[in-house]
Amino acid sequence: MVFFVGVIRVALTGLAVHVVGIFKRAYAGCVARGWVMGGKHGKYVYVRRRDGWFVKVRVFKSRPEDDPERYLVVGPRVREPPFTFGVLEEEDLPEEVRGRLYEY
């Protein structure tokens, strides 16, 4: 009886270690590949302003790169953006959009 309980305990412990290992690998893979929830499709990015703050901007991908209507400033300024979002520099945006970054 004791042998049987010991075998079951070892089997369950081994199963638990295996399951935890699977979840750790899956989590590491999703973080490395960007499968986390925030900013996963590139609709929103943060833009680094000259004063060191970041502002959240909505990007419309179907519009041309140089079109000012491609970028819509939506968010308040933050000191540190979430690590899952892309970050653009202020110089990458058209001149009309740069002025709107400082309204927040």
KOLPA-853455 format. One line per 3 residues: number of its first residue (from 1); their letters; for each residue x, y, z of N, C-alpha, C. Coordinates in Angstrom, 2 decimals. Example, Ala and Ser with C-alpha at 12.3 -4.5 7.8 and 13.67 -1.06 7.14 Angstrom:
BEGIN
1) AS) 13.19,-5.69,7.80,12.30,-4.50,7.80,13.20,-3.30,7.80  12.85,-2.25,7.08,13.67,-1.06,7.14,12.90,0.03,7.87
END
This chain:
BEGIN
1) MVF) 0.82,-1.19,0.00,0.00,0.00,0.00,0.87,1.26,0.00  1.92,1.28,0.82,2.79,2.45,0.89,3.50,2.64,-0.45  3.92,1.55,-1.06,4.57,1.64,-2.36,3.63,2.26,-3.39
4) FVG) 2.38,1.84,-3.37,1.40,2.32,-4.34,1.16,3.83,-4.15  1.06,4.29,-2.91,0.87,5.72,-2.62,2.09,6.51,-3.06  3.27,5.94,-2.83,4.49,6.62,-3.26,4.57,6.75,-4.76
7) VIR) 4.17,5.75,-5.50,4.19,5.80,-6.96,3.21,6.85,-7.46  2.03,6.90,-6.85,1.04,7.91,-7.26,1.56,9.31,-6.97  2.17,9.51,-5.81,2.69,10.82,-5.45,3.79,11.25,-6.43
10) VAL) 4.68,10.35,-6.77,5.74,10.66,-7.73,5.15,10.97,-9.10  4.15,10.21,-9.51,3.52,10.44,-10.80,2.84,11.80,-10.83  2.12,12.15,-9.77,1.45,13.44,-9.72,2.45,14.59,-9.65
13) TGL) 3.52,14.43,-8.91,4.54,15.46,-8.82,5.20,15.66,-10.18  5.50,14.57,-10.85,6.09,14.68,-12.18,5.15,15.33,-13.17  3.87,15.04,-13.07,2.88,15.65,-13.95,2.78,17.15,-13.67
16) AVH) 2.79,17.52,-12.40,2.72,18.93,-12.05,3.93,19.69,-12.57  5.10,19.12,-12.44,6.32,19.76,-12.94,6.25,19.90,-14.46  5.74,18.89,-15.13,5.62,18.92,-16.58,4.63,20.01,-17.03
19) VVG) 3.50,20.10,-16.35,2.49,21.11,-16.70,3.02,22.51,-16.46  3.70,22.72,-15.34,4.27,24.03,-15.05,5.32,24.38,-16.11  6.11,23.43,-16.51,7.11,23.68,-17.56,6.46,24.08,-18.88
22) IFK) 5.35,23.44,-19.21,4.64,23.80,-20.45,4.15,25.23,-20.37  3.55,25.63,-19.24,3.04,26.99,-19.11,4.16,28.02,-19.12  5.29,27.70,-18.51,6.42,28.64,-18.53,6.93,28.85,-19.95
25) RAY) 7.04,27.78,-20.70,7.50,27.91,-22.09,6.49,28.67,-22.94  5.21,28.42,-22.73,4.17,29.12,-23.49,4.18,30.60,-23.16  4.34,30.96,-21.88,4.37,32.36,-21.49,5.60,33.05,-22.06
28) AGC) 6.75,32.38,-21.98,7.96,32.97,-22.52,7.83,33.16,-24.03  7.20,32.22,-24.71,7.01,32.35,-26.15,6.07,33.49,-26.50  5.01,33.66,-25.71,4.06,34.72,-26.06,4.65,36.08,-25.78
31) VAR) 5.46,36.23,-24.75,6.08,37.52,-24.48,7.14,37.82,-25.55  7.90,36.82,-25.92,8.95,37.03,-26.92,8.37,37.36,-28.29  7.24,36.79,-28.62,6.65,37.01,-29.93,5.64,38.14,-29.94
34) GWV) 5.36,38.74,-28.79,4.41,39.83,-28.74,2.96,39.39,-28.74  2.66,38.23,-28.18,1.28,37.75,-28.16,0.50,38.28,-26.98  1.05,39.20,-26.24,0.33,39.75,-25.10,-0.70,40.74,-25.60
37) MGG) -1.66,41.09,-24.76,-2.85,41.80,-25.21,-2.58,43.22,-25.71  -1.82,44.01,-25.02,-1.71,45.41,-25.37,-0.90,45.66,-26.62  -1.46,46.37,-27.56,-0.72,46.78,-28.75,-0.35,45.67,-29.70
40) KHG) -1.09,44.61,-29.73,-0.64,43.45,-30.49,-0.85,43.60,-31.99  -1.74,44.46,-32.44,-1.97,44.61,-33.88,-1.38,45.88,-34.45  -0.81,46.71,-33.64,-0.20,47.94,-34.12,-1.19,49.06,-34.40
43) KYV) -2.41,48.94,-33.90,-3.38,50.02,-34.07,-2.96,51.25,-33.28  -2.40,51.01,-32.12,-1.97,52.11,-31.26,-0.47,52.01,-31.04  0.18,53.15,-31.04,1.60,53.24,-30.72,1.79,54.42,-29.78
46) YVR) 2.92,54.46,-29.14,3.28,55.61,-28.32,4.35,56.40,-29.07  4.24,57.71,-29.00,5.20,58.59,-29.67,5.99,59.31,-28.59  7.32,59.25,-28.72,8.22,59.91,-27.78,8.35,61.38,-28.18
49) RRD) 7.96,62.27,-27.26,8.07,63.70,-27.53,9.46,64.19,-27.16  9.77,65.44,-27.56,11.09,66.00,-27.27,11.32,66.21,-25.77  10.24,66.42,-25.02,10.39,66.66,-23.58,10.48,65.37,-22.75
52) GWF) 10.50,64.21,-23.40,10.66,62.95,-22.70,9.37,62.22,-22.38  8.23,62.84,-22.57,6.94,62.19,-22.33,6.53,61.40,-23.56  5.59,60.48,-23.36,5.04,59.66,-24.44,3.55,59.93,-24.57
55) VKV) 3.03,59.90,-25.80,1.61,60.12,-26.05,1.10,58.97,-26.91  -0.10,58.47,-26.58,-0.70,57.37,-27.33,-1.34,57.90,-28.60  -1.06,57.22,-29.73,-1.54,57.64,-31.04,-2.17,56.45,-31.74
58) RVF) -3.34,56.68,-32.36,-4.01,55.66,-33.17,-3.48,55.76,-34.58  -3.09,54.63,-35.16,-2.55,54.59,-36.52,-3.55,53.90,-37.43  -3.96,54.60,-38.50,-4.83,54.02,-39.52,-3.95,53.49,-40.63
61) KSR) -3.82,52.18,-40.72,-2.86,51.56,-41.63,-3.25,51.67,-43.10  -4.53,51.90,-43.38,-4.97,51.93,-44.77,-4.66,53.25,-45.46  -4.20,54.24,-44.72,-3.89,55.55,-45.30,-2.40,55.66,-45.59
64) PED) -2.03,56.55,-46.53,-0.61,56.69,-46.89,0.24,57.16,-45.71  1.53,56.85,-45.78,2.46,57.18,-44.69,2.54,58.68,-44.40  2.56,59.50,-45.44,2.76,60.93,-45.24,1.47,61.70,-45.00
67) DPE) 0.33,61.02,-44.94,-0.96,61.66,-44.73,-1.13,61.99,-43.24  -1.40,63.26,-42.89,-1.60,63.61,-41.47,-2.83,62.94,-40.86  -3.80,62.56,-41.67,-5.00,61.91,-41.16,-4.75,60.45,-40.77
70) RYL) -3.56,59.95,-41.06,-3.22,58.57,-40.68,-3.05,58.44,-39.16  -2.69,59.52,-38.50,-2.39,59.50,-37.07,-3.42,60.32,-36.30  -4.00,59.73,-35.27,-4.97,60.39,-34.42,-4.46,60.32,-32.99
73) VVG) -4.15,61.47,-32.40,-3.65,61.51,-31.04,-4.83,61.28,-30.10  -4.75,60.23,-29.28,-5.88,59.86,-28.44,-5.57,59.87,-26.95  -4.34,59.70,-26.58,-4.09,59.43,-25.18,-3.46,60.56,-24.41
76) PRV) -3.52,60.47,-23.11,-2.80,61.43,-22.28,-1.31,61.13,-22.30  -0.55,62.07,-21.86,0.90,61.85,-21.83,1.25,60.96,-20.64  2.21,60.11,-20.84,2.68,59.21,-19.78,4.20,59.26,-19.77
79) REP) 4.76,58.92,-18.62,6.23,58.94,-18.51,6.85,57.68,-19.11  6.22,56.52,-18.89,6.73,55.25,-19.42,5.60,54.54,-20.16  5.77,54.22,-21.43,4.73,53.48,-22.14,4.76,52.00,-21.75
82) PFT) 3.66,51.28,-21.95,3.69,49.84,-21.70,4.69,49.15,-22.62  5.35,48.14,-22.14,6.41,47.50,-22.92,5.87,46.75,-24.13  4.57,46.51,-24.20,4.01,45.76,-25.31,3.66,46.63,-26.51
85) FGV) 3.74,47.93,-26.37,3.39,48.83,-27.46,4.63,49.26,-28.23  4.44,49.56,-29.50,5.52,50.11,-30.30,5.73,51.57,-29.96  6.95,52.05,-30.17,7.29,53.43,-29.87,7.86,54.07,-31.13
88) LEE) 7.29,55.21,-31.50,7.79,56.00,-32.63,8.44,57.26,-32.10  9.32,57.82,-32.89,9.92,59.10,-32.56,9.06,60.21,-33.14  9.12,61.37,-32.55,8.33,62.50,-33.01,8.70,62.90,-34.44
91) EDL) 9.94,62.73,-34.81,10.40,63.10,-36.15,9.83,62.20,-37.24  9.32,61.04,-36.87,8.74,60.11,-37.84,7.36,60.53,-38.32  6.73,61.46,-37.62,5.36,61.88,-37.94,5.36,63.12,-38.82
94) PEE) 4.27,63.34,-39.58,4.14,64.57,-40.36,4.09,65.80,-39.44  4.42,66.95,-39.99,4.51,68.19,-39.21,3.18,68.56,-38.54  2.07,68.32,-39.20,0.77,68.68,-38.63,0.44,67.87,-37.37
97) VRG) 0.89,66.65,-37.36,0.61,65.77,-36.21,1.50,66.12,-35.04  2.70,66.59,-35.29,3.63,66.92,-34.20,3.05,67.98,-33.28  2.37,68.94,-33.83,1.77,69.99,-33.00,0.68,69.46,-32.10
100) RLY) -0.07,68.48,-32.56,-1.14,67.89,-31.77,-0.63,67.05,-30.61  0.63,66.62,-30.68,1.18,65.83,-29.57,1.27,66.63,-28.29  1.42,67.93,-28.38,1.62,68.76,-27.20,0.32,69.33,-26.66
103) EY) -0.82,68.92,-27.20,-2.11,69.33,-26.66,-2.46,68.52,-25.41  -1.75,67.44,-25.17,-2.03,66.58,-24.00,-0.97,66.76,-22.96
END
